[in-house]
Amino acid sequence: MILQTIEPVVIALLTVVMGVLGLIVFGSRRRVGQLKLRTVEIHQEERRVFDFLHGLGAAFSEGVPSGELNRLIVEGGVNILKADGGALYLVDRTGDKLIPSFLAKGCPPLVLLPPNLVGGIGNGESSQAAESYLRLQAVPRGESLQTSLLGAASEWKEPRLLSAPEKHSGKEKGKEKIKTAPAGGEAGQLPLVFVDQGLESVMLGPLHYRGKLLGVLAIAQGVGHSPFHEAKKELFQAILEQSAFALFNQAIYLQAGEKHALDHDLQIAREIQKILLPSDAPELSGFEISGLNLPARTLSGDYFDYLPVDDDHLGIVIADVSGKGVPASLIMAMCRSAVRSQSPGHLSPAAVLRGVNRQLYPDMKEDMFISMAYVIVNRHTGEALLARAGHDAPLIYRAATNEVERLNPKGMAVGIDSGEVFDRFCSDFSFSFGQGDLLLLYTDGLTEALDAEGNEFGVERLSAELLESAHDGAVETLHRLARSVQAFSEGQPQHDDITLIGLHKF
């Protein structure tokens, strides 16, 4: 009787145990299935990340254009996060605005649209108008989140996740009070104005590298799609870091390429400029002539030339354009053309400089001028005329007295006055060469050269050097002066062009 009573209880217990075991097995199998599914998802995510990194690496090895790199960044982020679209905005040259560099097709608007374009995305011609607006619209940095997601993100330190507000108290999504993302990069709510434009969720953050803001990257979901999870933010941070690294290195690569091209162009310009300067000194009976040009940069703003005035006279001109580099070299070329057009047949150097001033003045900027000195020498008598236009006073070594004199007629620089005042100041100064005399024309790059203590080479030191070397002739004198100023500067950078002309009567 007792056994008969126990058997149903045992059977019931066994049934319960079997049921529990069945549930455990079922739950275990379900969890195993979920783990397998999650493992597959993780592998797929890892694969997408690998493809993204591989794409960035290939971009460098193959030297893809910047537009292609921008596309790789956005589409890679969209693919990894399984998003509807994304956008990359880069900082412009001023550093004040963000310029759209790539917008994935179908990306929900991240910029406030004009009222007539709201709802245009995906609607035929209106869609094209809206997309064109987005691709052309620059975004000011530093605006509030309510008016500019991208402008606000440019000032963040870390990425943030923003999603459309959820329903509260039976109200429809998007109708409740607007909340912004809390500080510290925590998940926050999108302003309703962006939700109304079709944005459901967005991950966005600044692209920083070595303390410099390069731009803003945004990956977005449209309305009707699942919003991003907070767990994905760490993955998005990795995308930002790799993208910033890629953009920075490409910028360096492009700058290096541009610099190489510019250096090449400057070298060609330097070769052309050499053609504009005389390569050989002319024959002048009883005289030795030598010229030397030492540019501070690739291009020089100094100019010198030998001008055949007529059968009996030779002109020697030296000029120094204010400034250095490319602008000065262009003015130098203009100056050469003007001098060569004015010099033939004119025996007055002052008249030539007046003509040069009238010719160049209309084309000179207010902050530019040219100092010049022009000497005309009689080939037979050794008589000479000098005119100055604000240039350093030439020095002449007198062999008879073993002294150095300064030839210092008055004159103002070319390009400062249209003609009336310039003509009144510019006049001819006559002098003559004796046996062994040496005339030195120079630009202020020589006398204003600095040593390590900031002292100038100066006219007195130049006069002493000329006194010591003039008896060796024009060529040796110029080379000695060049060596002296280099030794004086003691490896200090050359701040200005140096040009020297020596005319020695033997």
ABEGO torsion letter per residue (X at the ends): XAAAAAAAAAAAAAAAAAAAAAAAAAAAAAAAAAAAAAAAAAAAAAAAAAAAAAAAAAAAAAGBBAAAAAAAAAAAAAAAAGBABBBBBBBBAAGABBBBABBBBGBBBABBBBAAABGABGBEAAAAAAAAAAAABBBBBGBBAAABAAAAAAABABBBBBBBBBBBGGBBBGABBBBBBBBGGBBBBBBAAAAAAGBABBBBBBBBBGGBBAEBBBBBBBBGBBBBBAAAAAAAAAAAAAAAAAAAAAAAAAAAAAAAAAAAAAAAAAAAAAAABBABBBBBBGBBBBBBBBBABABBABBBBBBBABAABBBBBBBBBBEBEAAAAAAAAAAAAAAAAAABGBABAAAAAAAAAAAAAAABBAABBBBBBBBBBBAAAGBBBBBBBGBBBBBBBBAAAGBBBBBBBBEBBBGABAGAAAAAABBBBBBBBBBGBBBBBBBAAAAABBBAAGBBAEAAAAAAAAAAAAAAEAAAAAAAAAAAAAAAAGGBBBABBBBBBBBBBX
